[in-house]
Each structure stands twice: as C-alpha cells, then as structure tokens.
Amino acid sequence: MKIKTHSGTKKRVKVKGKGKNLKLTFNKAAKRHLLVNKSAKQKSIKDVPVHSTNQKAVKKLLQL
C-alpha cells in the first residue's frame, strides 16, 4: 500500500527549490484578526524557514 502525504502539512508548508537547494517555509500564526493591536513588524513577517531541527520530520510528512 502506498503511503499518503500529510495533507495538513501540505497546506501549511511551501516547498521551494529542488535537491540540495530545497527550502521549506511556512507562515507564522496570529495574522487573521486583531491586527490593529499588533506592530507593523509583527504583521510584515512573510515566509519563515522551517527550523533545521524540524526539517527531517517535515520532509517525512511530505514524502520528500
């Protein structure tokens, strides 16, 4: 039986590049509501790289 990719991770993590240049990024939380109270710096954060300690686990979930 074929192993399925984790659909939750698929929705949250962006895969950029191929092979050794592979980069995994995600969007930080807390940007959906109550934005008036948050600083511009907090709101301007776009894509954050997945931490090196979590890279292996995320790749396994995505079947990379």
Buried (B, 14 or more C-beta within 10 A) or exposed (E): EEEEEBEEBBEEBEBEEEEEEEEBEBEEEEEEEEEEEEEEEEEEEEEEEBEEEEBEEBBEBBEE
